[in-house]
Amino acid sequence: MGGRVPRFGSPKRVTLPNLIGLGAPKAGTTWLFRCLSEHPEVFMAPRKETNFFHAETIEGRLGEYQEYFTGAQSFRVVGEISVRYFHSPRAPERIKRHIPSARLFVSLRNPIEQVYSHYWHLHRQNFHEYDRSLVPSTFEEALERYQERLVEPAYCSRALARWLEYFDRSQIHVILFDDISARPASVLAELYAFAGVNGSFQPASMTQVDSDVRRGVSPRSPFHDRAHRFLYQHLARRLYYRLKLTLGLQRAVRLAESLRARQLMEALFYRSGYPPMSERTRAALRERFSEEVQQLSRLIGRDLSHWK
C-alpha cells in the first residue's frame, strides 16, 4: 500500500531516522517495533516512544534526538515508533521540515476495539491518577469521564488527513490490525518491502502470542485488580519516578525493561483476553463511529464494513 518513495541517502550520513511509525494506539505497534528491531538491516531506537517530535519544543534539541540512533550508520534503515505522533498537532510539520523524505507507517484498528483495548491499558495504569478513587470502575463510566484520553484517539481519519497535508500518499504505508492478527507474515513482508529491506526475513517475534501484542489482558478477579492497582501506585510508579531522577531517563528505561517488571505483574494479576463488552455499549459505539469508519475507508481505499 506504500507505493514508490524517494531512495535513501548514503547510510554513512544517517543520523536521523528514515522510517517512522506514527501509531495508532493499541493497534499492534509494540509487535511491529519488535519485528523491525529484529531485522538485520534495520536499526530501531533502543526505546519505543521517544515522542521527540511531539514535545513542547524541539528547538536546539536535535542532537539529543540523534543520540537514540548512535551506532546506526551501517544500517540501511533507521527507525523509531511513537504513537503520539499520529494525533500530534506538531509532529507532521516538524518531521516534514527535518526529514522530508521519511517513510512513514501507521497501524489502524477498528475504533470500537481500539477504545476497549485502550480502556484496559489505562485501567492497568490507574488512568494515570494518583487518587485511586478517581479511577472509573466500568468501561461505560470511563467513556463518560475520559472522552479526550479514551475516545478521541480512535478518530483516525482526521489524523491521517492531517499527515497527508504534509506528506505524499506514497510515503505513508497503512497497516490494519486485523491483518496483523490474520496474516502477520504478509504484513511484515509488505512493511519490510516498503522500508526498502529484505521482505523475506521472518523475525522470531512474528509468531509471538504470549503477550498483549495481539490478545490483550484483563484482571483475573476484582481482588487481583485491587492488588495490582495498589502495587502499581505504591511501587512501580513511585520507584520508577525515583529511578528516572537518579539514573536518567534512558538508563531507567533499560533497567525497567531488563527487570521485566510490567510483564511479571501482568503474569501475576492478569489473564489473557478481555471480558465481553455489553451489546448495548457496542451498539452505541458502532453508531458513534459509523461516519468515522466510512471516512477512513474512503481515505485508505479499503472496505472496512466488517468493523462492527
C-alpha positions as CSV (number, residue, x, y, z in Angstrom):
1,M,0.0,0.0,0.0
2,G,3.0,2.2,0.4
3,G,3.9,2.8,-3.3
4,R,7.2,4.3,-4.5
5,V,9.1,6.8,-2.4
6,P,12.4,8.6,-2.8
7,R,15.6,6.5,-2.4
8,F,17.5,6.7,0.8
9,G,20.7,8.7,1.0
10,S,24.1,7.2,1.9
11,P,23.8,5.1,5.1
12,K,27.1,6.7,6.3
13,R,25.3,10.1,6.6
14,V,22.3,8.8,8.5
15,T,21.9,10.5,11.9
16,L,18.2,10.8,11.9
17,P,15.6,8.1,11.2
18,N,14.3,7.4,7.7
19,L,11.5,5.2,8.8
20,I,9.0,6.4,11.4
21,G,6.0,4.6,12.9
22,L,3.2,7.0,13.8
23,G,0.7,4.9,15.7
24,A,-2.1,4.4,16.3
25,P,-2.6,3.5,20.0
26,K,-3.4,-0.2,20.8
27,A,-3.0,-1.2,17.1
28,G,0.0,-3.6,17.3
29,T,2.8,-1.1,17.3
30,T,4.7,-2.9,20.0
31,W,4.7,-6.0,17.9
32,L,5.8,-4.0,14.8
33,F,8.6,-2.4,16.8
34,R,9.9,-5.8,17.9
35,C,9.8,-7.3,14.4
36,L,11.5,-4.3,12.9
37,S,14.2,-4.4,15.6
38,E,15.0,-8.0,14.8
39,H,15.6,-7.3,11.1
40,P,19.4,-7.3,10.4
41,E,19.1,-4.4,8.0
42,V,17.1,-2.2,10.4
43,F,18.3,-0.1,13.4
44,M,15.5,0.9,15.7
45,A,15.8,3.5,18.5
46,P,16.5,1.5,21.7
47,R,13.2,2.6,23.2
48,K,9.8,2.8,21.7
49,E,8.0,6.1,22.2
50,T,10.8,8.7,22.0
51,N,7.9,11.2,21.3
52,F,10.6,13.7,20.3
53,F,8.6,15.5,17.5
54,H,5.6,15.8,19.8
55,A,7.5,17.5,22.6
56,E,6.5,21.1,23.6
57,T,9.7,22.4,22.0
58,I,12.5,20.7,19.9
59,E,14.5,23.8,19.2
60,G,18.2,23.2,19.9
61,R,17.4,19.6,20.9
62,L,18.1,17.7,17.6
63,G,21.4,16.5,18.9
64,E,19.6,14.9,21.9
65,Y,17.3,13.1,19.5
66,Q,20.2,11.9,17.4
67,E,21.7,10.1,20.4
68,Y,18.9,7.5,20.1
69,F,20.5,6.5,16.8
70,T,24.1,6.2,17.8
71,G,25.7,3.3,16.1
72,A,23.1,3.2,13.2
73,Q,25.5,4.4,10.5
74,S,26.0,0.9,9.0
75,F,22.3,0.1,8.7
76,R,20.2,0.7,5.6
77,V,17.1,1.7,7.6
78,V,17.0,3.6,10.8
79,G,13.7,3.9,12.6
80,E,11.6,4.7,15.6
81,I,7.9,4.4,16.6
82,S,6.0,6.9,18.7
83,V,2.2,6.5,18.8
84,R,1.7,10.1,20.0
85,Y,2.9,11.3,16.6
86,F,-0.2,10.2,14.8
87,H,-2.6,12.6,16.6
88,S,0.0,15.3,17.3
89,P,-0.7,18.8,16.1
90,R,3.1,19.5,15.9
91,A,4.7,16.3,14.6
92,P,3.7,16.4,10.9
93,E,5.2,19.8,10.2
94,R,8.3,19.1,12.3
95,I,9.1,15.7,10.6
96,K,8.4,17.3,7.2
97,R,10.9,20.0,8.0
98,H,13.7,17.9,9.4
99,I,13.2,14.6,7.5
100,P,11.2,15.4,4.4
101,S,11.9,12.1,2.6
102,A,11.0,9.9,5.6
103,R,8.9,6.8,5.0
104,L,6.0,6.7,7.5
105,F,3.8,3.9,8.5
106,V,0.6,3.7,10.6
107,S,-1.4,0.8,12.0
108,L,-5.1,1.3,12.3
109,R,-7.7,-0.7,14.2
110,N,-11.5,-1.0,14.5
111,P,-12.3,2.1,16.7
112,I,-14.6,0.1,18.9
113,E,-11.9,-2.5,19.6
114,Q,-9.3,0.2,19.9
115,V,-11.2,2.1,22.6
116,Y,-11.9,-1.1,24.5
117,S,-8.3,-2.2,24.4
118,H,-7.2,1.3,25.3
119,Y,-9.5,1.2,28.3
120,W,-7.9,-1.9,29.7
121,H,-4.4,-0.4,29.1
122,L,-5.3,2.8,31.0
123,H,-7.0,0.7,33.7
124,R,-3.7,-1.2,34.3
125,Q,-2.2,2.3,34.9
126,N,-4.9,3.6,37.1
127,F,-5.8,6.1,34.3
128,H,-2.6,7.9,35.4
129,E,-4.5,9.1,38.5
130,Y,-2.7,9.1,41.9
131,D,-6.0,9.1,43.7
132,R,-7.5,5.6,43.1
133,S,-11.0,6.9,43.8
134,L,-10.8,8.8,40.5
135,V,-10.3,5.6,38.5
136,P,-13.5,4.6,36.7
137,S,-14.9,1.3,37.8
138,T,-16.5,0.4,34.5
139,F,-15.9,0.8,30.8
140,E,-19.1,2.8,30.4
141,E,-18.0,5.2,33.2
142,A,-14.7,5.7,31.6
143,L,-16.4,6.6,28.3
144,E,-18.2,9.4,30.0
145,R,-15.3,10.7,32.1
146,Y,-12.3,10.3,29.8
147,Q,-13.6,11.3,26.4
148,E,-10.4,13.0,25.2
149,R,-8.0,10.4,26.6
150,L,-10.0,7.3,25.7
151,V,-12.3,8.1,22.7
152,E,-10.6,10.8,20.7
153,P,-7.6,8.7,19.7
154,A,-10.0,6.3,17.8
155,Y,-10.8,9.0,15.3
156,C,-8.0,8.2,12.9
157,S,-9.4,9.6,9.7
158,R,-8.8,13.2,10.7
159,A,-5.3,12.4,11.9
160,L,-4.4,10.6,8.7
161,A,-5.8,13.5,6.7
162,R,-3.5,15.9,8.6
163,W,-0.4,13.8,7.7
164,L,-1.5,13.8,4.1
165,E,-1.3,17.6,4.1
166,Y,2.4,17.3,4.6
167,F,3.5,14.0,3.0
168,D,2.7,12.3,-0.3
169,R,0.4,9.3,0.0
170,S,3.3,7.2,-1.4
171,Q,5.3,8.0,1.7
172,I,2.7,6.6,4.1
173,H,2.2,2.8,4.5
174,V,-1.1,1.8,6.1
175,I,-1.4,-1.4,8.1
176,L,-4.6,-2.8,9.6
177,F,-4.6,-4.5,13.0
178,D,-6.9,-7.1,11.5
179,D,-4.2,-8.2,9.1
180,I,-1.6,-8.4,11.9
181,S,-3.8,-10.9,13.6
182,A,-4.8,-12.8,10.4
183,R,-1.7,-12.8,8.3
184,P,1.4,-11.5,10.2
185,A,3.9,-12.8,7.7
186,S,2.4,-10.9,4.9
187,V,2.1,-7.7,6.9
188,L,5.8,-7.8,7.7
189,A,6.8,-8.7,4.2
190,E,4.9,-5.6,2.9
191,L,6.3,-3.4,5.6
192,Y,9.9,-4.6,5.1
193,A,9.5,-4.0,1.3
194,F,8.1,-0.5,1.9
195,A,11.1,0.2,4.2
196,G,13.5,-1.0,1.4
197,V,14.9,-4.1,3.1
198,N,14.7,-7.8,2.6
199,G,11.0,-8.7,2.7
200,S,11.5,-12.4,3.1
201,F,13.1,-12.1,6.6
202,Q,11.0,-13.7,9.3
203,P,11.8,-12.4,12.8
204,A,11.4,-14.5,15.9
205,S,8.6,-12.2,17.2
206,M,6.5,-12.8,14.1
207,T,4.7,-15.7,15.7
208,Q,4.7,-14.4,19.3
209,V,1.4,-14.9,21.0
210,D,2.4,-14.9,24.7
211,S,2.0,-11.2,25.3
212,D,-0.6,-8.4,25.0
213,V,0.6,-7.5,21.5
214,R,-2.5,-9.1,19.9
215,R,-4.7,-10.6,22.7
216,G,-4.7,-8.0,25.5
217,V,-5.1,-8.7,29.2
218,S,-7.6,-8.1,31.9
219,P,-7.6,-8.7,35.7
220,R,-8.1,-12.3,36.9
221,S,-10.6,-11.1,39.6
222,P,-11.6,-8.0,41.5
223,F,-9.1,-8.9,44.2
224,H,-6.3,-9.2,41.6
225,D,-7.4,-5.9,40.1
226,R,-7.2,-4.1,43.5
227,A,-3.8,-5.7,44.3
228,H,-2.4,-4.6,41.0
229,R,-3.6,-1.1,41.4
230,F,-2.0,-0.8,44.8
231,L,1.3,-2.2,43.7
232,Y,1.3,-0.1,40.6
233,Q,0.7,3.1,42.5
234,H,3.0,2.5,45.5
235,L,5.8,0.5,43.9
236,A,6.0,0.7,40.1
237,R,5.2,4.4,39.6
238,R,7.0,5.9,42.6
239,L,10.0,3.7,42.3
240,Y,10.3,4.2,38.6
241,Y,10.0,8.0,39.1
242,R,12.9,8.0,41.5
243,L,15.0,5.8,39.2
244,K,14.5,8.4,36.4
245,L,15.6,11.2,38.7
246,T,18.7,9.2,39.9
247,L,19.8,7.3,36.7
248,G,18.4,9.5,33.9
249,L,15.6,8.5,31.6
250,Q,17.4,6.2,29.2
251,R,19.2,4.2,31.9
252,A,16.0,3.9,33.9
253,V,14.1,2.6,30.8
254,R,16.8,0.0,30.1
255,L,16.8,-1.1,33.8
256,A,13.0,-1.4,33.9
257,E,13.0,-3.4,30.6
258,S,15.7,-5.8,31.8
259,L,13.8,-6.5,35.1
260,R,10.6,-7.1,33.1
261,A,8.5,-5.7,36.0
262,R,5.4,-5.0,33.9
263,Q,5.4,-8.4,32.4
264,L,5.8,-10.0,35.9
265,M,3.0,-8.0,37.4
266,E,0.7,-8.8,34.5
267,A,1.6,-12.5,34.8
268,L,0.6,-12.5,38.5
269,F,-2.6,-10.4,38.3
270,Y,-3.9,-10.6,34.8
271,R,-5.2,-13.1,32.3
272,S,-5.2,-13.1,28.5
273,G,-8.2,-11.5,26.8
274,Y,-10.9,-9.1,27.8
275,P,-14.4,-9.8,29.3
276,P,-17.2,-9.3,26.7
277,M,-18.3,-5.8,26.1
278,S,-22.1,-5.3,26.7
279,E,-24.1,-5.4,23.5
280,R,-25.8,-2.1,24.4
281,T,-22.4,-0.4,24.7
282,R,-21.1,-1.9,21.5
283,A,-24.2,-0.8,19.6
284,A,-23.8,2.8,20.9
285,L,-20.1,2.8,19.9
286,R,-21.0,1.4,16.5
287,E,-23.4,4.2,15.9
288,R,-20.9,6.7,17.3
289,F,-18.1,5.6,14.9
290,S,-20.2,4.9,11.8
291,E,-19.2,8.0,9.9
292,E,-15.6,7.8,11.1
293,V,-15.3,4.3,9.6
294,Q,-16.8,5.4,6.3
295,Q,-14.4,8.4,6.1
296,L,-11.4,6.2,6.9
297,S,-12.4,3.6,4.4
298,R,-12.5,6.2,1.6
299,L,-9.2,7.7,2.7
300,I,-7.2,4.4,2.6
301,G,-9.2,2.8,-0.2
302,R,-10.2,-0.3,1.8
303,D,-13.5,-1.8,2.7
304,L,-14.0,-1.5,6.4
305,S,-17.6,-2.6,6.6
306,H,-16.6,-5.5,8.8
307,W,-15.6,-3.1,11.6
308,K,-18.7,-3.5,13.7
